[in-house]
Every structure is written in structure tokens, then in C-alpha cells.
Amino acid sequence: MGFCMQIREDMKTGSRFSTKAGGAVGSNLDKVLLRIESLVSPTSAFAIYSFDFDGVIKDWNQVCEHIYGYSKEEIIGRKVQETILHEAFRETFSDKLDLLRRRNSDCFSEQKLGYKKDGEIVTVNSVMVPVFDGQEATKVISVEVPGEHGQRENSGSQQQDQHYKNILNVIPYGIQEVDLEGKILFANSFLHRLYGFAEGELIGKRVFDLAASDSERQKIKELFGDIKNGEVLNIPYESKRLTMDSRIIDVSVNWGYKRDFSGKIESLICAVTDITRQKKVESALQSSEGLLRNLVANIPGAVYQCAMDSDWTMKFLSKPIEQISGYTAESFILNKVRTYESVIHPDDRKRVAREVEDCVNNNWSYVLEYRIVDSGGRVHWVYDKGQGVKDKNGKVVWLDGVVFDMTDKKKAEDKELRINKLSFF
């Protein structure tokens, strides 16, 4: 109970479960926690513990002590991979933590082997879910139930399985168990709703038949072929699926392996996340970025985005800067080779800094004319127009602008001025 209360306290201070796209599970989390609290009692068969992304255990309930033999005092501060995790699963454990931390995965569900305190091997079914504080993943929660070896010994193990399925049915993303032929053995309620099927209708179907196209179907079949041949790299993949009402959706599939006591793979435990909205956003962004690139490429000046610091540190700078300064745009990015400030004429640097600061502080756009010294020592006059971009607190995040070479215009103006002076005399 205390563990779930701790999660609630995390929520009050900003922590939350999160999806790959960065959105919080939100109100569903309360339902999940309440459901877990109702199922996980002192006499329940569920072990719940948390650990950081180095595997250091932070919390440990009584059921963990019953399964693994370690008391809370003995295990807190020790690493999962050095105490309770079987060596056959240690290499992939680090990879899974990395995927959870980087939001490339929402959870991992699998059957795995572990060690009790006395060295005895134990099989557990587990679900690992990351917890986020704002945008940063801070820890992982693991919910586990003892697995089985061969035949069930009594009705208690059947009750355990039902409890475990109850937990899976309140998790707000799809969970399924699939055999090595692609046949769905179990699918939770969320997955049925995602694909538009009534409860139970997914059981017995093959995952290949849910593919949205022949090419997707072939890709999934090849993946299962690799798994049966021993190539068991469980790297998350994305796929297009066809729902019951003929909609095409994008999903991300993460999986682990259910193994028998000897370590042989029996089936796949998969977490399925709907990423359709995310894909649409990515597609729109790519289109916008492509349009922006085309626009920038056709602007005769050097488009930039830089920090408002003493170096004018460039985050983005387009290629025309090479025609103006003689240096490549890449050499300015993050001051890799040189700063933008270094090519501004020494006599103009203070004035440029003062005028930009004055305009940005007053929320004005700035328009400047100053000199740049190119790689050959030649002086160029430039026209620089830009504006400051601020965050919600009024702090300057960066400057956006464009620099045009106006050397020829300046020369023409100087020539005209000299002619006018001569005509005056």
C-alpha cells in the first residue's frame, strides 16, 4: 500500500507515467493505482518494487520479500542486475532501461528468471513501467507475479493468473501474448478496444492478419521467422494495422519473451501502443520542415538562429554565410571552429551588441548595418534584421534573423556621395 501512496505523492509533485509521444496517462493513472491497490494486499501474490535507471532498488514490498527472500532493509540500495535478475536477462535489462528512459518504449512485459536470496531460480511474469517527473524519467516500477513450471499444482496459481490479467486489463495500452506461430493467446481490454474488437474476439487470431498491407504482413512473418531461428533481438518496431472498422492505425510494438524453466522461448509478451496521432504530427512536421528548407534555400541572405550571448552562438545558420564571410556555416554552429562575433569588425562589435540588447529588451525587431571581415581580410557591409524570441517568463531563448550582404549597395552609396560632393564644389 505504501508503494502506491508513494506514486500518488510523486503525482502531486509533478511525476507521472508517460507514453512514448510524451503525453501523460492522466486520469487513467488514478484508475490503475486504485485497481492495483485493490489487488495488491499484504496477502496478494504481486511483488512491486521500484529502481532507478542504474538498477538501484528504491522500494520493495512484502510480496517481494516472500518471492525473493530479501527483506526491504537487505535489498534497498542494491542493484536488480546484481541480486535478483538471472544472468541470461542482464544484458537486455540495460537495453530496456535505456529504451524506457528515452521514451522509445512505454513498458516491457515478459516472463523472466530470477534468483532468490538462497540462490534458487524463480520464474516471474513482470511488467516494467517508467515514471516521469515532468519530462524526465526518474525511475521504473516493476509489478511481478510468480510464473509456473509445468503443470499448475493447485487452483491458487489459476487465481494468480486471473489477478495478473486483471492488472493487465486496467493498463492504458495494449498487452498481448503471442505464440511463435503468431497466434494471439491473450489480449487485454485496451488492445481489443484499439483494434475495434469485442472482448475475447482477438484470441486465436494471428497477428499477421491484422497487418494493413501485404508488405506489413510479410515483415511481421519474417520477424517471427528470425525469432524461431534464434535471432531474438527484441528491438521495438513500428507497424501499420487494420482495425475491425477498416481504419489503418500506426502502432509501436515492444516485446519480451516468456521462457520455460530451461530458458527456451515459449511465446512473446507484447506491449502495443497507438502512435497514429504521433505519426500524423511527425508527417506534418516533416512537410513543414521541407517547406521551410525550400524557403530558406531561396533566400539570398544567411538565415540564422543564435543565442543572445557575447559570441552570438549559432544554433542554425544557412549556407549563404559562406559567400559573405568565406567560412562555412558548419564552422559557426555552436562555435565549432569560430564564433560569429569574431567576424564582426572590431570597431562595430560593441555597437551591434548594444543595439540588439536595446531592441530585444523593448520587444522591438532590430535592423542593423555593420561590417564583417571575411576569411581573406576583405570588409563586407551587411544588413541584419531579426528579433528576440522569449519564453513564457519573458526570458530570451534565442534570436531569429537574416543577414544580407550590402557591400555593393554601400559602395554605390559612397560613390554617389563623392560625386555629390564634387558637384557641390
Buried (B, 14 or more C-beta within 10 A) or exposed (E): EEBBEBBEEBBEEEBBBBBBBEEBBEEBBEEBBEBBBEBBEEEBBBBBBBBBBEBBBBBBBBBBBBBBBBEBEBBBEBBBBEBBBBEEBBEBBEBBBEBBBEBEBBBBBBBBBBBBBEEEEBBBBBBBBBBBEEEEBBBBBBBBBBBBEEEEEEEEBEEBBEBBEBBBBBBBBBBBBBBBEBBBBBBBBBBBEBBBBEEEBBBEBBBBEBBBEEEBBEBBBEBBEEBEEEEEEBEBEEBBBBBEEEEEBBBBBBBBBBBBEEEEBEBBBBBBBBBBEBBEEEEEEEEEEEEEEEEBEEEEBBBBBBBBEEBBBBBBBBEBBBEBBBBBBBBBBEBEEBBBBBBBBEEBBEEBBEBBBEBBEEEEEBEBEBBBBBEEEEEBBBBBBBBBEEEEEEEBEBBBBBBBBBBEEBEEEEEEEEEEEEEEE
